Amino acid sequence: MVGRFNGKPIMALVSLLIISPLIIAHSSPEVFVKMDPTSIETSPGESFIVAVKVDPGNYGISGGEVNIAFDPSVFNAEEVDVGDLFGPEPLEGFKEVDNEAGTIRYAIARKGATIPPTPPGTFIKITFRTLKDAKPGTYEIEITKIGLADEKFQDIPQAEIEVTGAKVVVTTILPTETTTTVTVTTTVTQAATTTAITTTTVTTASPIMITRYFTSITTRIVERRIIDIFYTIIVAGLTAIILVSIFLIISR
């Protein structure tokens, strides 16, 4: 029975116990790729910005490709900008934005040498606009593919990359309640009604007053008649003088 235990199974077990933690540690994610922010709230007609952030761990990142998917009936990708992950003046491999299909593809490479580790940074920034007819609900903006090349331009294994997308909550636009205060200013004009009281004083006329009244009227009539007669005489005299003068002139 002792001869069956020649030590090989024990050595194999010890080797397995030593290697297993290394395998487990090596297969755990070392690179983290996520949408930032991971939770967004928006309303129809509003715009928002979401970035693809990369934490390379101990890797140097020389280049990469990312594919994004979104619901084209809810969102529209208006602008896509390169981030700072690949350093200044990176090289753009391709850029494809399809708002009908709801997809974005972007490939970028670093210009020059890559020194590990690359500090965490932004792969791309995307400006989305929520469509005006978007229905309320929760939607996802997903990273459907991510490929990263290390400092030796070797692909980083997908098993070492952990990806997190974003959830977007579209809310309903509630109509704004507008309270209109109408101030009615009423001006009351009090019409003052003035009653005019006419007092008629009747004075009893004496005979002397009546006589004086008629005498005055008669005097005025006589004076007026005298003036008219005098005026008639003057006109007649002038007419006679003119006629005599004309006659004398003709007679000569």
Backbone hydrogen bonds in HBPLUS format (Angstrom, degrees):
<---DONOR---> <-ACCEPTOR-->    atom                        ^
c    i                          cat <-CA-CA->   ^        H-A-AA   ^      H-
h    n   atom  resd res      DA  || num        DHA   H-A  angle D-A-AA Bond
n    s   type  num  typ     dist DA aas  dist angle  dist       angle   num
A0004-ARG N   A0001-MET O   3.26 MM   3  5.59 149.4  2.36 103.2 111.4     1
A0005-PHE N   A0002-VAL O   3.16 MM   3  5.73 150.4  2.25 113.3 120.7     2
A0011-MET N   A0007-GLY O   3.08 MM   4  6.28 157.1  2.13 148.8 154.7     3
A0012-ALA N   A0008-LYS O   2.92 MM   4  6.14 158.2  1.97 154.3 160.4     4
A0013-LEU N   A0009-PRO O   2.98 MM   4  6.15 154.2  2.05 143.7 150.3     5
A0014-VAL N   A0010-ILE O   2.96 MM   4  6.21 159.4  2.00 148.4 153.9     6
A0015-SER N   A0011-MET O   2.91 MM   4  6.10 159.0  1.95 147.2 153.0     7
A0016-LEU N   A0012-ALA O   2.95 MM   4  6.15 154.4  2.01 145.0 152.0     8
A0017-LEU N   A0013-LEU O   2.96 MM   4  6.21 155.0  2.02 148.0 154.6     9
A0018-ILE N   A0014-VAL O   3.06 MM   4  6.31 142.6  2.20 143.3 153.3    10
A0019-ILE N   A0015-SER O   2.92 MM   4  6.10 158.4  1.97 151.8 157.5    11
A0020-SER N   A0016-LEU O   2.91 MM   4  5.78 159.0  1.96 148.6 153.7    12
A0022-LEU N   A0019-ILE O   2.94 MM   3  5.23 118.7  2.33 105.3 121.4    13
A0023-ILE N   A0019-ILE O   2.95 MM   4  6.28 152.9  2.02 155.8 164.7    14
A0024-ILE N   A0020-SER O   2.89 MM   4  6.13 166.7  1.91 159.4 162.8    15
A0025-ALA N   A0021-PRO O   2.79 MM   4  5.87 158.3  1.84 143.1 150.0    16
A0026-HIS N   A0022-LEU O   2.83 MM   4  5.89 151.9  1.91 141.1 149.3    17
A0027-SER N   A0023-ILE O   3.01 MM   4  6.15 145.2  2.13 144.5 152.6    18
A0030-GLU N   A0160-GLU O   2.80 MM 130  5.19 152.1  1.87 126.2 131.2    19
A0031-VAL N   A0160-GLU O   2.81 MM 129  5.98 168.8  1.83 174.2 171.4    20
A0162-GLU N   A0031-VAL O   2.83 MM 131  6.27 161.5  1.86 162.4 167.4    21
A0032-PHE N   A0055-ASP O   3.01 MM  23  5.07 159.8  2.05 139.2 143.5    22
A0055-ASP N   A0032-PHE O   2.79 MM  23  5.07 158.2  1.84 149.6 156.7    23
A0033-VAL N   A0162-GLU O   2.75 MM 129  5.98 178.2  1.75 172.6 172.8    24
A0164-THR N   A0033-VAL O   2.86 MM 131  6.36 139.8  2.02 144.8 156.6    25
A0034-LYS N   A0053-LYS O   3.01 MM  19  5.40 157.2  2.06 145.8 153.2    26
A0053-LYS N   A0034-LYS O   2.80 MM  19  5.40 160.3  1.84 174.9 168.5    27
A0035-MET N   A0164-THR O   2.86 MM 129  6.22 140.2  2.02 146.1 158.7    28
A0036-ASP N   A0051-ALA O   2.73 MM  15  5.08 148.1  1.83 149.6 157.4    29
A0051-ALA N   A0036-ASP O   2.89 MM  15  5.08 168.2  1.91 139.7 143.3    30
A0167-LYS N   A0038-THR O   2.82 MM 129  6.06 162.9  1.85 146.3 146.3    31
A0040-ILE N   A0167-LYS O   2.90 MM 127  6.28 155.6  1.96 161.1 165.2    32
A0169-VAL N   A0040-ILE O   2.76 MM 129  6.13 167.5  1.77 157.3 159.1    33
A0042-THR N   A0169-VAL O   2.89 MM 127  6.24 164.3  1.91 162.3 164.7    34
A0171-THR N   A0042-THR O   2.89 MM 129  6.25 163.6  1.92 162.9 166.6    35
A0046-GLU N   A0043-SER O   3.00 MM   3  5.61 163.1  2.03 145.1 146.9    36
A0045-GLY N   A0130-THR O   2.78 MM  85  5.26 152.0  1.86 127.5 136.2    37
A0130-THR N   A0046-GLU O   2.77 MM  84  5.53 168.5  1.78 177.6 173.6    38
A0048-PHE N   A0128-PHE O   2.87 MM  80  5.45 154.5  1.93 148.0 154.8    39
A0128-PHE N   A0048-PHE O   2.84 MM  80  5.45 159.3  1.88 174.7 174.8    40
A0050-VAL N   A0126-ILE O   2.93 MM  76  5.41 159.9  1.97 155.1 160.6    41
A0126-ILE N   A0050-VAL O   2.83 MM  76  5.41 170.4  1.84 158.7 162.1    42
A0052-VAL N   A0124-ILE O   2.90 MM  72  5.50 164.2  1.93 161.3 164.9    43
A0123-PHE N   A0052-VAL O   2.70 MM  71  5.37 165.1  1.72 174.5 178.3    44
A0054-VAL N   A0121-GLY O   2.87 MM  67  5.60 167.1  1.89 168.5 170.9    45
A0121-GLY N   A0054-VAL O   3.01 MM  67  5.60 153.7  2.09 153.8 159.9    46
A0059-TYR N   A0056-PRO O   3.14 MM   3  5.32 163.3  2.17 127.8 126.9    47
A0118-THR N   A0059-TYR O   2.87 MM  59  6.32 163.9  1.90 137.6 138.5    48
A0062-SER N   A0149-ALA O   2.82 MM  87  5.50 159.3  1.86 144.0 150.5    49
A0110-ARG N   A0062-SER O   2.67 MM  48  5.20 169.2  1.68 160.0 156.6    50
A0149-ALA N   A0063-GLY O   2.90 MM  86  5.22 166.5  1.92 146.0 145.0    51
A0064-GLY N   A0108-ILE O   2.82 MM  44  5.59 152.3  1.90 164.9 170.8    52
A0108-ILE N   A0064-GLY O   2.91 MM  44  5.59 159.2  1.96 161.2 168.1    53
A0065-GLU N   A0147-GLY O   2.80 MM  82  5.09 149.2  1.90 141.9 150.6    54
A0147-GLY N   A0065-GLU O   2.83 MM  82  5.09 161.5  1.87 153.7 157.5    55
A0066-VAL N   A0106-TYR O   2.94 MM  40  5.55 158.8  1.98 155.4 161.8    56
A0106-TYR N   A0066-VAL O   3.06 MM  40  5.55 154.9  2.12 155.5 162.9    57
A0067-ASN N   A0145-LYS O   2.90 MM  78  4.96 157.3  1.95 145.5 144.7    58
A0144-THR N   A0067-ASN O   2.94 MM  77  5.52 130.4  2.19 135.2 146.9    59
A0068-ILE N   A0104-ILE O   2.80 MM  36  4.93 160.8  1.83 145.9 152.0    60
A0104-ILE N   A0068-ILE O   2.92 MM  36  4.93 146.4  2.03 140.3 142.3    61
A0069-ALA N   A0142-GLU O   2.95 MM  73  5.24 155.0  2.02 144.2 150.3    62
A0142-GLU N   A0069-ALA O   2.97 MM  73  5.24 149.6  2.06 153.2 157.2    63
A0070-PHE N   A0102-GLY O   2.89 MM  32  4.99 157.1  1.94 140.3 143.2    64
A0074-VAL N   A0071-ASP O   3.10 MM   3  5.54 161.9  2.13 113.3 118.8    65
A0075-PHE N   A0071-ASP O   2.93 MM   4  6.04 169.6  1.94 165.4 168.8    66
A0131-LEU N   A0074-VAL O   2.82 MM  57  5.48 168.5  1.84 148.8 152.7    67
A0076-ASN N   A0129-ARG O   2.92 MM  53  5.22 137.6  2.10 140.3 153.4    68
A0129-ARG N   A0076-ASN O   2.85 MM  53  5.22 145.7  1.97 140.3 151.7    69
A0078-GLU N   A0127-THR O   2.79 MM  49  5.58 150.7  1.88 160.9 170.9    70
A0127-THR N   A0079-GLU O   2.79 MM  48  5.08 166.0  1.81 153.4 156.9    71
A0081-ASP N   A0125-LYS O   2.82 MM  44  5.13 163.8  1.84 152.6 158.2    72
A0125-LYS N   A0081-ASP O   2.81 MM  44  5.13 155.2  1.87 147.5 154.4    73
A0083-GLY N   A0123-PHE O   2.95 MM  40  4.93 160.3  1.99 129.8 123.3    74
A0087-GLY N   A0084-ASP O   3.30 MM   3  5.36 164.0  2.32 111.5 111.3    75
A0085-LEU N   A0122-THR O   3.04 MM  37  5.10 157.3  2.09 142.9 135.6    76
A0091-LEU N   A0109-ALA O   2.82 MM  18  5.08 160.5  1.86 157.6 159.4    77
A0109-ALA N   A0091-LEU O   2.79 MM  18  5.08 154.0  1.85 148.8 156.6    78
A0093-GLY N   A0107-ALA O   2.67 MM  14  4.87 150.2  1.76 130.2 137.4    79
A0107-ALA N   A0094-PHE O   2.97 MM  13  5.32 158.5  2.01 153.2 154.2    80
A0096-GLU N   A0105-ARG O   2.80 MM   9  5.00 159.8  1.84 157.6 157.8    81
A0105-ARG N   A0096-GLU O   2.79 MM   9  5.00 159.3  1.83 147.8 154.0    82
A0098-ASP N   A0103-THR O   2.90 MM   5  5.28 179.2  1.90 164.0 163.7    83
A0102-GLY N   A0098-ASP O   2.79 MM   4  5.72 132.6  2.01 137.9 152.7    84
A0103-THR N   A0098-ASP O   3.03 MM   5  5.28 157.2  2.08 142.9 148.3    85
A0134-ALA N   A0131-LEU O   3.12 MM   3  5.20 160.2  2.16 111.8 112.3    86
A0137-GLY N   A0170-VAL O   3.04 MM  33  5.28 150.0  2.14 133.0 140.4    87
A0170-VAL N   A0137-GLY O   2.75 MM  33  5.28 167.5  1.76 169.1 169.0    88
A0139-TYR N   A0168-VAL O   2.74 MM  29  5.09 167.9  1.75 151.0 154.6    89
A0168-VAL N   A0139-TYR O   2.63 MM  29  5.09 171.4  1.63 156.5 159.8    90
A0141-ILE N   A0166-ALA O   2.87 MM  25  5.19 163.0  1.90 149.1 153.4    91
A0166-ALA N   A0141-ILE O   3.01 MM  25  5.19 166.8  2.03 148.5 152.7    92
A0156-ILE N   A0148-LEU O   2.88 MM   8  5.74 167.5  1.90 165.0 164.1    93
A0150-ASP N   A0154-GLN O   2.79 MM   4  5.37 165.8  1.81 148.7 149.7    94
A0153-PHE N   A0150-ASP O   2.90 MM   3  5.03 159.3  1.95 116.2 118.0    95
A0160-GLU N   A0157-PRO O   2.98 MM   3  5.55 155.6  2.04 113.2 120.7    96
A0161-ILE N   A0158-GLN O   3.04 MM   3  5.18 165.2  2.07 109.4 113.5    97
A0210-ILE N   A0206-SER O   3.12 MM   4  6.45 157.9  2.17 151.9 158.3    98
A0211-THR N   A0207-PRO O   2.94 MM   4  6.14 158.0  1.99 147.7 153.4    99
A0212-ARG N   A0208-ILE O   2.92 MM   4  6.20 163.5  1.94 152.5 156.6   100
A0213-TYR N   A0209-MET O   2.90 MM   4  6.09 152.2  1.97 146.5 154.6   101
A0214-PHE N   A0210-ILE O   3.02 MM   4  6.31 167.7  2.03 156.7 157.7   102
A0215-THR N   A0211-THR O   2.87 MM   4  6.00 154.1  1.94 149.6 158.0   103
A0216-SER N   A0212-ARG O   2.90 MM   4  6.04 154.4  1.97 144.0 150.2   104
A0217-ILE N   A0213-TYR O   3.09 MM   4  6.41 156.7  2.14 146.3 152.6   105
A0218-THR N   A0214-PHE O   2.90 MM   4  6.09 163.0  1.93 149.2 153.8   106
A0219-THR N   A0215-THR O   2.89 MM   4  6.05 159.9  1.93 148.6 154.2   107
A0220-ARG N   A0216-SER O   3.07 MM   4  6.29 160.2  2.11 147.5 152.1   108
A0221-ILE N   A0217-ILE O   3.01 MM   4  6.30 155.1  2.07 149.1 156.1   109
A0222-VAL N   A0218-THR O   2.91 MM   4  6.16 163.6  1.94 155.2 159.3   110
A0223-GLU N   A0219-THR O   2.90 MM   4  6.10 164.4  1.92 152.4 157.0   111
A0224-ARG N   A0220-ARG O   2.96 MM   4  6.12 153.1  2.04 142.1 149.7   112
A0225-ARG N   A0221-ILE O   2.92 MM   4  6.19 152.2  2.00 147.7 155.5   113
A0226-ILE N   A0222-VAL O   2.88 MM   4  6.15 159.0  1.93 154.8 160.2   114
A0227-ILE N   A0223-GLU O   3.09 MM   4  6.30 160.8  2.13 146.3 150.9   115
A0228-ASP N   A0224-ARG O   3.05 MM   4  6.30 154.7  2.12 142.9 149.9   116
A0229-ILE N   A0225-ARG O   2.87 MM   4  6.15 158.2  1.92 152.6 158.3   117
A0230-PHE N   A0226-ILE O   2.86 MM   4  6.06 165.9  1.88 154.2 158.1   118
A0231-TYR N   A0227-ILE O   2.94 MM   4  6.09 157.4  1.99 146.4 152.7   119
A0232-THR N   A0228-ASP O   2.94 MM   4  6.17 150.2  2.03 142.8 151.2   120
A0233-ILE N   A0229-ILE O   2.93 MM   4  6.24 154.6  2.00 152.7 159.2   121
A0234-ILE N   A0230-PHE O   3.05 MM   4  6.30 162.0  2.08 150.2 154.6   122
A0235-VAL N   A0231-TYR O   3.06 MM   4  6.28 164.8  2.09 148.7 152.5   123
A0236-ALA N   A0232-THR O   2.95 MM   4  6.14 160.1  1.99 147.7 153.6   124
A0237-GLY N   A0233-ILE O   2.86 MM   4  6.05 157.1  1.92 151.5 157.7   125
A0238-LEU N   A0234-ILE O   2.97 MM   4  6.21 166.9  1.99 155.4 158.3   126
A0239-THR N   A0235-VAL O   2.97 MM   4  6.14 154.2  2.04 145.3 153.0   127
A0240-ALA N   A0236-ALA O   2.97 MM   4  6.20 153.8  2.04 145.9 152.5   128
A0241-ILE N   A0237-GLY O   2.97 MM   4  6.25 161.0  2.00 153.9 158.7   129
A0242-ILE N   A0238-LEU O   3.00 MM   4  6.21 160.4  2.04 148.4 153.3   130
A0243-LEU N   A0239-THR O   2.98 MM   4  6.23 160.0  2.02 149.1 154.4   131
A0244-VAL N   A0240-ALA O   2.94 MM   4  6.15 160.9  1.97 153.3 158.2   132
A0245-SER N   A0241-ILE O   2.99 MM   4  6.16 159.5  2.03 148.1 154.0   133
A0246-ILE N   A0242-ILE O   3.01 MM   4  6.26 156.5  2.06 148.0 154.2   134
A0247-PHE N   A0243-LEU O   2.95 MM   4  6.19 154.8  2.01 146.3 153.4   135
A0248-LEU N   A0244-VAL O   2.96 MM   4  6.20 162.3  1.99 155.2 158.6   136
A0249-ILE N   A0245-SER O   3.08 MM   4  6.28 157.2  2.13 146.5 152.6   137
A0250-ILE N   A0246-ILE O   3.05 MM   4  6.28 158.7  2.10 148.6 153.9   138
A0251-SER N   A0247-PHE O   2.93 MM   4  6.15 153.9  2.00 149.0 156.6   139
A0252-ARG N   A0248-LEU O   3.31 MM   4  6.51 152.0  2.39 148.4 152.5   140
